[in-house]
């Protein structure tokens, strides 16, 4: 199975890129956000690859980071979400934005992706709530609570507890974890740092 490709950008289409590796061109399907960040044609590129093998075809899906590939895999655990929908979601949301939407149960954020209706968006934020904490604990895909996600007048601690509860933890467990980490990181810690450390505390 192909897990990584390092080569030269040969050509780019609507949802794919041809990567020339030693004279062999590999067609790799990518999210729109990945395609927009690719180097110019003729320049070197390295993509993390997810290989799907079927009876009638072998498809390669490429990402610029391991975080994107991990979310691509996780999204397909949701009922009704295949490669097309997963690529669409990752085409408009950075890993931390997707993590943020799950933590806050913000289906509207996920619904920004083309072809993702309200029902599918709801399933994504609901079904991944219990499956995502381990991935969310990783620093490069951590939750970042921003803008409308915050409650008016709420403190970073209450926002962090709310986010952990939305991820499926009990209020008691979430409160205990955040209380523990807040003593360690100090009163000036931001919400996203409290959430990240709280997830690590709960994983012990």
Helices and strands as residue ranges (DSSP letters): E 4-12, E 16-21, E 24-30, H 32-36, E 44-53, E 58-63, H 66-75, H 83-92, H 95-103, H 107-110, H 118-127, H 133-136, G 139-141, G 147-149, H 156-166, H 171-185, H 191-202
